[in-house]
């Protein structure tokens, strides 16, 4: 748990909560929650939730929720190489404060 302008780094299966303007980095299976303008990076299978204008980067199988103006990026393997899929909250139907993952076509889909 970190306060204003915090930097948090967690190992395997960590839970990190950062305040406004935080930078969080979590290991595999992490659950990260960042305040406004946060940067969150989680390993495969992570759950990331960022506030307004956050940047969220998750590994394969991750679920990302970003506030308005956030950038969502998920790493995946297409059978030949590792790729990154990036979406922007407010564009292409991606909504703020809504959880997303990649579907079998490597497109963002809402997690119900």
Secondary structure as GFF3:
##gff-version 3
##sequence-region A 1 112
A	DSSP	beta_strand	7	9	.	.	.	ID=ss1
A	DSSP	beta_strand	15	18	.	.	.	ID=ss2
A	DSSP	beta_strand	23	26	.	.	.	ID=ss3
A	DSSP	beta_strand	31	34	.	.	.	ID=ss4
A	DSSP	beta_strand	39	42	.	.	.	ID=ss5
A	DSSP	beta_strand	47	50	.	.	.	ID=ss6
A	DSSP	beta_strand	55	58	.	.	.	ID=ss7
A	DSSP	beta_strand	63	66	.	.	.	ID=ss8
A	DSSP	beta_strand	71	77	.	.	.	ID=ss9
A	DSSP	beta_strand	82	88	.	.	.	ID=ss10
A	DSSP	beta_strand	99	102	.	.	.	ID=ss11
A	DSSP	beta_strand	108	110	.	.	.	ID=ss12
###
